[in-house]
Amino acid sequence: MKQEKKSLGEKLRELREDYDLTQEQVAAVLNVNRTTYTKYELNNSHPSLDSLVKLAHIFNVPKETLLPDDDSDAPSFKEIKRPDSMLKSLNKDERGLIAAYRALDKEQKAELKRQIAKLSKK
């Protein structure tokens, strides 16, 4: 009997339902909004590597389990957008700041924005 190939989104939905969790609950643990998580289940967007690791922990499955059985929906190099001219113009420190910002949680980002607003008023 041939096994049906499943996308990442299908696997996420099945695991979430097996654990009797809502999309809102899983999204909260991932620190994303429910709409973002819904896009993962619908295969309209893909979670970051960090989020995939968190999902594997949430559902107590090996990370490899979450890889899609069929990679036909994986982006090709042609579909990956090249950095725009602004990104190319960033220096090493600026790129480091962006990377550090992306690693912050929602509350830390809000605090950083308040601090920047305060500093820019001086």
HUUR-V513001 format. One record per residue. N is the residue number from 1. RES is the residue in one letter. PHI is phi in degrees with one decimal (NA if undefined). Layout:
n = [N & N]
res = [RES & RES]
phi = [PHI & PHI]
This chain:
n = [1 & 2 & 3 & 4 & 5 & 6 & 7 & 8 & 9 & 10 & 11 & 12 & 13 & 14 & 15 & 16 & 17 & 18 & 19 & 20 & 21 & 22 & 23 & 24 & 25 & 26 & 27 & 28 & 29 & 30 & 31 & 32 & 33 & 34 & 35 & 36 & 37 & 38 & 39 & 40 & 41 & 42 & 43 & 44 & 45 & 46 & 47 & 48 & 49 & 50 & 51 & 52 & 53 & 54 & 55 & 56 & 57 & 58 & 59 & 60 & 61 & 62 & 63 & 64 & 65 & 66 & 67 & 68 & 69 & 70 & 71 & 72 & 73 & 74 & 75 & 76 & 77 & 78 & 79 & 80 & 81 & 82 & 83 & 84 & 85 & 86 & 87 & 88 & 89 & 90 & 91 & 92 & 93 & 94 & 95 & 96 & 97 & 98 & 99 & 100 & 101 & 102 & 103 & 104 & 105 & 106 & 107 & 108 & 109 & 110 & 111 & 112 & 113 & 114 & 115 & 116 & 117 & 118 & 119 & 120 & 121 & 122]
res = [M & K & Q & E & K & K & S & L & G & E & K & L & R & E & L & R & E & D & Y & D & L & T & Q & E & Q & V & A & A & V & L & N & V & N & R & T & T & Y & T & K & Y & E & L & N & N & S & H & P & S & L & D & S & L & V & K & L & A & H & I & F & N & V & P & K & E & T & L & L & P & D & D & D & S & D & A & P & S & F & K & E & I & K & R & P & D & S & M & L & K & S & L & N & K & D & E & R & G & L & I & A & A & Y & R & A & L & D & K & E & Q & K & A & E & L & K & R & Q & I & A & K & L & S & K & K]
phi = [NA & -79.6 & -80.7 & -70.6 & -78.8 & -121.1 & -81.0 & -58.0 & -59.3 & -64.0 & -64.2 & -61.8 & -61.5 & -62.4 & -63.7 & -60.5 & -67.5 & -60.1 & -89.1 & 54.9 & -108.3 & -90.9 & -60.4 & -61.0 & -65.5 & -66.7 & -60.3 & -62.4 & -66.2 & -77.7 & 64.4 & -128.1 & -81.2 & -60.8 & -59.2 & -62.2 & -64.1 & -57.2 & -62.4 & -62.9 & -67.9 & -89.2 & 61.5 & -90.5 & -154.5 & -121.3 & -69.1 & -68.4 & -60.4 & -59.6 & -66.8 & -61.5 & -63.2 & -61.2 & -61.7 & -61.5 & -69.9 & -57.6 & -93.8 & 54.2 & -129.1 & -63.0 & -55.1 & -61.8 & -60.4 & -83.1 & -67.9 & -65.0 & -72.0 & -128.2 & -94.8 & -66.0 & -93.7 & -70.2 & -68.5 & -91.0 & -59.2 & -65.8 & -84.2 & -77.3 & -72.3 & -78.5 & -59.2 & -77.1 & -63.1 & -64.9 & -61.6 & -63.9 & -82.9 & -70.8 & -86.3 & -59.0 & -62.9 & -65.3 & -63.8 & -63.3 & -64.2 & -63.7 & -62.8 & -64.0 & -61.0 & -63.7 & -81.0 & -75.9 & -83.0 & -58.1 & -67.5 & -64.3 & -63.1 & -63.0 & -63.7 & -61.6 & -62.1 & -63.4 & -63.5 & -63.6 & -61.0 & -61.8 & -65.1 & -73.7 & -82.4 & -73.8]
